[in-house]
């Protein structure tokens, strides 16, 4: 079964067609657990609305699932099913083919009842720092006031713990909540940490190869891509790493988020590196928010050190490990510190990962096209892999105690200021180990590298200023 079908799989014995379709927009073939006879009956009763996959009434194609209207993102062919010239949408092709003759279904009858829980226990025995408490209270006020809100907090500030109380209150009000991120790895991290904390709350996780089947539950962890299958379902979104690729400056995914929210839905943004649009809205007070320049444990952000490494690409291409990197690896192994080595491309990740096995056979690599990437990251968390070579897929949402980080080719274009700040934020996150080594290997300093250093230093200065009061 494909992952798209698996996500839509449901048993009609434990999930009604009403609960399955309400708040979603699905292709009729994605409703395959339910008999077509039952679906057609509900359509005739005006309980299910139907619209074509591609709308041509405006004289040009518009995708009714993702909202795409860019002519360059459509294709056309003679369709085997309808025997006509069919347009199809390329923009959301990974979620299943939507074409002119496709039928998109939405439940238009009464919504399913979501009972308000009598109480929800937050299974967390930690204590918020004064800055975290201030942010938590402000976020709760935004929920009650019906206002969007930005938490601009340095990496390691404890953003997740900050929204526990607000999430609890939203769920106690019977609201449907989405905790979403552009990155699969962030969704995995958040769901693994938060499902035990909210163990009393039914929850599912949705991403490309998620094992969870759909259920109408109050709490959904999801990549933003998966929101393409929803329609006016969510009351509240907590959007973690809002500035990350592929959400950043992506109109398709912004539309997906908007379409998935009910009228008047709330957006709570969380990030250490807001983009210029969010910064401007925050600074001009058009978006409520709070800035937290200090980590929860009170220690400063580790500052990167810059180390010249020369023509490392040629050495790696010839099957040689650049000497400065090899020394860094060997030191991590002798100290027993886990290490990330960030590289600019998948090709480099694979080649360097294989080369480093000559230093230690347990060293491995992971990237977006690696089918075993989640397995490898899990092994790294458990301490079974000493060093992991990776692309920017792990620049966010990963917390590993005692972690040291190297960026090979920090002067490459893919490592912009935000990426370098996020990568640096993997170091020193644990209260027991608030320090760590952060090195940017380069062939020449770039503006992005200098901006990242200034960004980190500025946050550390703001944190010191807070200590004075």
N, C-alpha and C positions, 0 to 999 in steps of 0.2 A: 504494500500500500504506500503511495506517495505521501510525503509529509503534508501536502495540501489536503488530501483526503483524510489523513489521520487527524488533522486538526478539526475537521468538520465531523468526524465520526461521533455518533451518539447513539444510545440505545433508546428506542421509543418507549421502552418499558420503564425507564427511570428519568427520562427527560421529555417533556411534552414538546410538540411542535411549536406551541406558543413560546415556551422558554427558550427553545433552540433558535428561533428566528427573531424574536423580539430584540430590538436594538442592534440588529446586524443586517448586512446586505450581502446575500449569498447567491452564487450561481445555483440554478435548480439542481445541477448534478452534485453540488456539495451537500445537498439535503438527502442523499441517498439512503440513510438509515430509515427514512420515513417513506411509506408507500406513495407512489405518484398519485394514486387514486385519492389518498387523504389530502395531499397537497392541492390537487385540483378542486376538491370539495371546499377547502378553506378559501381558495381563490374565488369560487363562485359565491361564497358567503360574505365576500368583501372583508375577510379577516387577514388575507395576505394580498399585498399589492405587488404588481408585476411591472417591470419596465425593461426595455431593451438594453442590452449591454452597451451598445453604442447609439447615441441619439444623433440623428441626421436632420432633425427638423429645422435647425438653424442654417442649413446650407453647408455646414462643415461638421466633421465628426467630433463628438464630445463623449468621453467615457463616463458612464453613469456610476461606475464604482469609484474611480480615483479622481474624477474631475478633470483629467487631462484634455486639453483642447489644442495642443500644439500639433500642427499637421505633420511635423517631422517625427513625431512619436506615434504615428499610426502606420499600419501596413494594410494591404488588401490582397485578396486572392479569391478564386472560385471555391466556395465552401462546399465540402462534401455533404454536410448535413442539410443545408437549405437550397443547394444548387444555384445560389445567386452570388453576386459579387459582394463579398463580406469584408468590412473593415474590422480590424482588431487593434487593441491598444498595446503598444510596446512598453508604455511607462510602468504598468503594473503586471507585466507578463509573468514575473516570478510567482505571483499569487494565483496563477491559473489564467487560461486564455479567456478574455472577454471580447466578444465580437458582436456584430450587428444583430445576429439571430439569437444571441444568448438571452436567457431570461434571468434577471436579477430579482430576487424575492426579498421582501421585508414584511414583518408582521405589522399589520395596521389595525388590528383589533385591540381590545383592552390589554394593558401591560400585565405581565405576571406580577404577583404580589411578592415583595421582598420583605419579610418580617423584620422588625427592629429587634435586635438582641436585647435581652433584659440587662445584660452587663457583659463587658469585654475586659478580660484581664490582660494586661501587658506583661508578658513574662520576661522582664528585664530588671536586673537588680543593680544596674549602674546608677550613677548620679550625674546630672547635667552640670557642667561648669557654669559660672555666672553668665558668660556670654551665650552659651547654649540655652540657658534658661530664658534669657531675654529674647532670643530669637524664637524659641518655642512659644512663648506667650504672644509675641507679635504675630506669629503664623496662625495661632488659634483665633486671635482677634480678626485676622483677615478672613478666616473661614466664617465666623459669625457675621462679619460685615459684608460678605459676598464680594471680596476684592481679590484680584490676582496679586501674587506676591513673589518676590525674588529673595532667595537666600544666597548671597554672594559670600562664600566662605572658602578659606584656603583649604588645600588638600589636607586631609587629616584633621579637620575641625570637628568632625563628628556630625556631618549633615544628616545622615540617616537617623541617628538617635534624636535629632532635633524635631523631626516631624512625627515621632511616635504618638505623642499626646493628641496632636491635631488629627492624625489618622484615626485614632481611637474614637474621637468625638464625631468625626464624619461617619464612621461605621455605625456608631450608636444612634445616629440620626436616621439610619436606614438608607444612606446614600451609596451609590455604586461608585467605586473608586478604582482608578487605573494608576498603577505605578509603572511609568514607562521610561524607556531610554532608547537612543538610537543604536546602542551597542548590545549585542547578544551577551557579551561577557559581563557587562554591567547588570543586565537583567538576571543573569545566573547568580551573580554575587548578591544582589539585593534579595532575591527570592530565598536563597539559601540562608541568609542572615535573618530575614524578617518572618518567614513562615513559622519558625519556632517561637518567635516573640509574640505573634498573633495566632497561636495554635488553636484558639477557640473559633477562629473565623475561617469559613470555607474559602479557599483560594486556589487559583490555577496559574500556571505560567505558560505563556504563548510566545514561541519564537520558531525559527525555521524547522528545526528537527525536534521540537519539544515532544516528550512522551505524553503530556497531558492532553486529554480530550476535553472538548468544550463543555462547560456547565455554566448555568446562570448563577454565578456566585457574586458576593458583594465586593470581592477584592481580586483584581487581575493584575499580574505582573506581565509586561508585554514589551516587545520591541515596537517601535512606532510603525514599522512596516505592517505589522499585524492589524493595526487599526484600520487598514483599508477594508477590512471585512466588517467593520462596525458602522452603525448609523444611529446617532442621537441616543447613545446608551449611557454615557458616563456623566456623573454629576461633578466629579472632581478628578483632576489629573495632578499627580506629583511627577514632574518631568526632570529626571536626573540627567546631568551632563547635557543640558539643552543645547550647548554650543558645539557638540561633537558631530563629526561626519557620521552618517550621511544626512542628518537632520538640518545642519547648519546651512542656511540659504538654499533650502530645497523646497520649492513651492508645493510639490506633490505631497510631501510628508506633512507640511504645514496644513494643507487642505485635509489630509487624512485625520489629523488631530482634531481639526475644527468640525468635520463631519461626524466624528465619533462622539463628540460632546453634545449633551442636551442643550437646548436654548438656555443661556445664562450660566453655563458650566464655568467652573473655576480652574485656573492654572496656577500651580505653585512651582516655580522654577528653582532648580538647585544646581549650582555650578561654582567652580573655583575660577573659571575663566570666561565670564560672559562676553558675548560678542559686542561689537560697537553699538548695535541697535538697542540691546538690553541695557548696556551701560548708560546710553543717552536717556532712555526712558527712566532709569533709576535716578540719575543725577538731576534730571529736570523735574523729578517727583511726579512724573506721569505714571510710574509704576511703584507701588509700595514695596518696601524691601528692607533688608538689613545686611550690613557688611560685617563679616567676622574675620579679622586678619590674624587670628591666633589659633593654633592647634589646641585640641581639648586638653592635652597634657601640659600645655604651657611652654613647651620648648620651641625654639625657632625652627623655621623651615631650613633644611640643609641647603647650603649654597653650592652650585656646581663649580667644579674646577675645570679649566680648559687645558687640554693636553694635545699638542700637535702630534700627528701620527704619520704624516707623509702620504705617499701614494698607496694607501691600503687596498684599494680596489684591484690594482695590478697584482699585489702579493696574494690576495685571496684567489684571484683568477688562476694564478700559477700553482695553487695548492699550498700556499704558505700562510701561516698565521702571523699577522703583524706583531712584532716583538712587544711593543707597549701593551697591546691587548692581552697577549699571552701572559705577561707578567701580572697583569691585573687579575686574570682568571686564576692563575696559580696561587695568588695571595688569598683570593676568596676561598679557594679550596682548603688552604692551610688554616685559615681562620674558622672554617666551618660556617661561613656566611652564604646564604643563597644569593644568587645574582641573576639579574636580567641583563641581557645585552640587546639593546634595541638597534635594529638595522633598517635601512631605507627601503629595501625591496624584498619580495618573496624569494627571488633568485639568490640574493645574498644570504638570506636566512637559511636556506637549504644547504648552500655550499659551505658556509661558515659552520653551521651546525655539525655537518659531517666532519669537517676539519678538526673541530674541537674535541671530537670523540677520541682523537689521538692523545689528547691531554687527560681526558677521563671519559671512559665509554658511556657513563651515565648521563653526560651532557646531551641535551636534545634541542629541538627547535619547534616553533609553532607559528602558524600564520593563518590568514582567513580561508585559504583553500586547502588547508590540512584537515582531512577527515577525522584525524585523531586529536585535534587541537584541545577539545574539552577534557579528554582523557589525560593529555600531557599536563595541562594546567592543574588538574586535580592532583596528579602525581607530584608536581612541583610544590603545591601547597602542603602535601603530606611529608615533604622532605625527601622524597624518593629520587628527585632530580636535583643535582646541586646547582646547575646553571641552565637557564633557558634562553635561547636566542629567539627573538621575536620581532615582529613588525609592530606598527603603532596600534594593532588591535588590543594590546594590553596596556595602553598608556593611561587608562582610566579604570576605576572600579575594582582595583585589585589591592588587597591588603595582605602583606606577607611580613611577619616579624623578622627583624635583623637583616632586611633586604638591602643589598648594595646594587647600584645601577650604573651601567655604562651605555653611552650612546655612541655607536660607531658611525662616523659620517654625520656628526651633528650639524655640519654646514650644508647638508643636502636640503633641497627646497621643501621636502615633505615635513621637515622638522621646523615648523613655524613657532612663533612665540608661545601660543597656547599649548601646542604639543609638547614643547620642551618643559614648560611649567608643569603640565600634567604628569609627564614622565618623572620629573624631579620629585613630584608629590608622592611617588611610590616609596620613597626613602624616609625612614624615621617616623613611621606612623604609629608604632607601638610605644606605650608609656614606659615599658621596660627597656626598650631600645630606641630612644628618640633620635639617635644619631645614625650616620651611615655614610658611605662613600658614594658620591655622585660625580661622575666624570664625563665630560663631553670630548670625545676624540674627534679631531678635525684636521683639515688641511689649510684652514684659514678662517678667521673669525667672521661671523655674519651678523647682520643687524638683528636677526631673530635671536641669536645666541645672547647678544648683549641686552636685548630687551627682556629676555627671560630672566637674566641675572638681575636686572634692575627691578623687574616685577617682584621677584622673591625678596630682594633687599627692602623694597618699599613696604611689603606686607610685614616683614620683620620689624621695621621701624614703627609702623602703626601699632603692632602688638606691644612694643616697648612703651609707646606713648599711653596705651591703655593701662599698663601696669602702674603708671604714675598716679592714676586717679582711683 
